[in-house]
Amino acid sequence: MKEKEFDLAAINAMNAGTMMEGLGIEYLEAYPGFMKARMPVDHRTYQPMGLLHGGATIALAETLASVGSALMVDLDQFNVVGQHVTANHIRSVRKGWVIAEAKTIHQGKTTHLWNIDVKDETGHLISSCRITIFIVKKRH
């Protein structure tokens, strides 16, 4: 059973004026250790051949890991920063939406490890990503 869901309207509002807004990323679910979002496959996320750009896919994945970690720490005391990203692009997509689900694999005091699977609207795996997030104490 999932824990209490975070306020999606507030999380989506954070995208205003950012790359996430430009890519059309929309958060769909947010629980401690779990994030789900979608991103359009269109002119904003294409590479020159008319396919979903791998960099846009990685941006979606890293966004989920970073926001997910930010929701699990005290942001008055800590910053969350991406440290390492790996991605395997398995299939291509030309239109529609991709849906990403991010789950924590490890939640330590100084690092969070996330697995993010990105699928097309029919459920086919497009990319599988793994992201390490550093949890860094703020200097006051």
N, C-alpha and C positions, 0 to 999 in steps of 0.2 A: 504494500500500500504506500502511495506517495504521501509525502508530508504536505503541509499547507502550501498552496500555490502563491507565488509572489504576484504583485500588482502588475499585470501585463500592460495596462495603459501607461503607467509610469515608466516602465522599461522601454516601451516603444517610443515614448516621448523623448527619451535620451538620444534617439537617432537624428533628431532635427539638426540640420547644419553639418552633418558628418558624412563620411564615406558610406556608412551604412544606409543613410537616407538616399544617397546617390545610387546605390546598388539596389534599392528597393527591398531591403531586408525587413521582414516583419516577424516579430517573436510571437509564437503560438502557445507555448507552454513554458513555465519556469517554476521549478521546484528545487530545493537544495540538492545539488548533485545531478540535475537533469535540466537540459534546455532543448527546446524545439523551435525551429524557425523555418521560414520559407524565403526564397529569393526568385525573382522572375528570370527566365532565360529569354532575354531580348537585347535590344541595342545597347543597353547599359552594361550587360555582362558578356557580350559576344567577343570572341577573337575574330580576326579578319576572315576566317573561313566560314563564319556564320554558326559557330559552335560555342557552347559555354566555355568561357575562358577558365583555365585551371587556376589562375590567380584570383579570380572572383570566387571560385569554389573555396580556395584556401582562406580568403578574407571572410567568407561566411563561417567557416569552421573556427577560425581563430576568434572571431567575434563571439561566438557562442561560448567558447572556453573562457575567454576573458570576462564576459559579462557574468557567466555562471560563477566564476571564482569571486568576482566582485560582490555578488549577492551573498556569498558565504563567509565573508570576512568583515571585520570592523574597518570601514574605509576611513574613519578618523585616525586610526592607528597604522593602517597598512595600505600599500599600493599593490596592485596586481599587474604583472608585466609578462608578456609572452617571452619564453626563453628558447624553445625548440619546437619546430613544426616538421612533420613528415606527412606526405600525402601520396596515395596511390590512386591514380585516375584510371578507372576501369572501363567506363563506357562514355560515349558522347551524348549530348543532348542539344537539340536545335530549337526547341520552343517549349512553352509552358512554364512550369515551376519546378524547382528542386526543393526538397524538404530535408533538413538536416536535424538529426537527433544527437545530442551530446550527453555523454554520461561520464561521471568521474570514475576512474579506475583506482586512484589513490588520492586521499585528502590528508596531507601532512601539515605540519606547522609552517613549513617554508616552501613547499611545492604542492601543486595539484597536477595530476595527470589525467587528461581527458581523452576519450575516444569519440570521434565524431564520424557518423556514417551519413553520407549525402545520397539521397535516392531521387529518382524521377517520380512523376505523379502516379505511375503504375507500380511503384515499389522496387524497381530495378536499382541495384547499387551502382552509383555513378563514381563515387570516390570514398575512400576510407582514410581518415586522418587521425593522427595522434599528436597531441599538443601538451607541452609542459608549461605550466604557469608558475612563475616565482611569486611568492608572497613576501614582500619586502617591508620591513618596519620603517615608518616615516621618521625622518629626522626633524625634531621640533626645535 
